Structures are given as structure tokens and as C-alpha cells.
Amino acid sequence: MKRRLLYDRNDAETLIIRPKEVYDGALPSGNSVAALTLLKLYALTKKDIYRAQAGSLFGCFSSSVAQAPYAHSFYYPPWTGSARPLEIVLEGADDDPTINKMLKVMYKYFIPVKT
């Protein structure tokens, strides 16, 4: 049985350029998420390739972000370096009441860059 494609790329319009979105609307753009993820990967692995790829993203969009930082709310923190992961280490037994209190305090606040 031959499959019927709902979308045939041969029928698609040819694009002059492929747009790269960095504008953050109700949802963050894919490039904003990628930049933050690459910096987190670098922080966890210390592999320079991740930092270099994030740097490439910053180079592509830096003029746009500089002109309208309010339109790039998710992209702006990694671009400025304020999205460096915050590493929190709690050492102790799982059933330690002090550790559990500290975890409750930590999870009470939204810290998007915590590791």
C-alpha cells in the first residue's frame, strides 16, 4: 500500500532565506532556548563546543537584542551572562530533616537557572 503524503515538499514555495527567530513572544523562541541550553551544557560538561555554539547564536542576534531587549526576554539573560547556572549542593541523608527544610525553601522560589 502506497502512503499518501499530506505535505509534499516539491509543492512548497522556495524560500529566499530561512528565517531565524529570536523574538520571544508568549513562548520563547527556539534560538533563545538553544542559547540557554548550550550554556547549561557547557557549565555541566566544560566542553568548549557548547560555549562556542552559544557564542555563534549571540553573534547572529546581538544587534537585534541590543536594539530591543524587551522583545527578547528569554534570550537576554544568556546573552548578558546572567543566566549562568546556579549550582546548589546539599549534602546529607535523604531523610535528614535539615536537608528537607532546605529543599522546601529552595523549591519555594523560582530559580530558573538552578542546577
PEWOWO-V191293 format. One record per pair of residues at least 24 apart in sequence whose C-alpha atoms are under 7 Angstrom apart, sorted by the first residue. I is the first residue (numbers start at 1). J is the second residue. D is the distance in Angstrom with one decimal. If there is no record, write none. Layout:
# PEWOWO-V191293
[[I	J	D] [I	J	D]]
This chain:
# PEWOWO-V191293
[[22	72	6.9] [23	71	5.9] [23	72	5.4] [24	71	6.0] [24	72	5.1] [24	73	6.3] [24	74	6.5] [28	74	5.9] [32	74	5.9] [32	75	4.5] [35	78	6.6] [36	78	5.7] [40	85	6.3] [43	85	7.0] [83	113	6.1] [84	113	6.8] [85	113	4.7] [85	114	5.6] [85	115	6.2] [86	113	5.8] [86	114	4.6] [86	115	5.9] [87	114	5.9] [87	115	4.8] [88	114	6.9] [88	115	6.2]]
